Amino acid sequence: MGKKLGLIAGGGRLPSLVAEAAQENGYEVIGVAIEGEALPSLESAVDRLFWIRIGELDRMIRALKGEGVDQVVMVGKVQKRHIYSDIKPDLRAALLFFRLKERNDDAILKALCQELEREGIEVVECTRLVSRLLAPQGVLTTLPPTPRQRADIEFGRRMAKIVAGADIGQTVVVKAGAVVAVEAIEGTNEAIRRGAELAGPGTVVVKVARPQQDLRLDVPVVGPDTVEVMREVGASVLALEAGRVIMVDREEMVKIAKGGKISIVAD
């Protein structure tokens, strides 16, 4: 293989799926995996793998440049609580963090992207490799939303876009025309649980991308674990932004949704 692609990997199955797609497209995949986030199974999905701790920016860049990588994708979830509790930044990461005026997700990822590009490493969208995983438009389950649920979806989408635009989160939980939970640092699944605690069963979960989201830096992702949480708490609908949210293991998501009488829809 002549082409090389770097893969900076957080948690979940998506990094492995992206690595496999890249290899199918003729890339040699060089992985840099974050300890405590990336799955051990990633080892078998890439051609070479380097493990780093959160904050080891210089080690990450040296690994990629040492392998001759000039393009990289950033894929997989990094739990935000680890950033605040476990990070031990090296000098390069500490200086990058110190220069930031804002320290939200978008600002940190943009700064990381700029640091990589200063070293001649271009950050590219993972969706160019796994576009088949993006949510297609329409009702994706046999059970469609009711008219009342449709009204909550439309309301929730407007609210989610506001929240996402403020870089707070990308998910809201709605019931009867009211927002009962907003995703923040805890992540989607915990927001769903909190919404159910407050409003009981029958909630509608809406997940969107940020307005003008840079898909090189962050793509909203859902998978079977989210639908399983919805089933556990009695949520009724998962509404996604079509073409902007990745569905990992869509068939399994639909199977779990059927058992929980959950509608999945993308608009």
Secondary structure, 3 states (H helix, E strand, C coil): CCEEEEEEECECCHHHHHHHHHHHCCEEEEEEEECCCCCHHHHHCCCEEEEECCCCHHHHHHHHHHCCCCEEEEECECCHHHHHHCCCCCHHHHHHHHHCCCCCHHHHHHHHHHHHHHCCCEECCHHHCCHHHECCCEECCCCCCCHHHHHHHHHHHHHHHHHHHCCCCCEEEEECCEEEEECCCCCHHHHHHHHHHHHCCCCEEEECCCCCCCCCCCCCEECHHHHHHHHHHCCCEEEECCCCCEECCHHHHHHHHHHCCCEEEEC
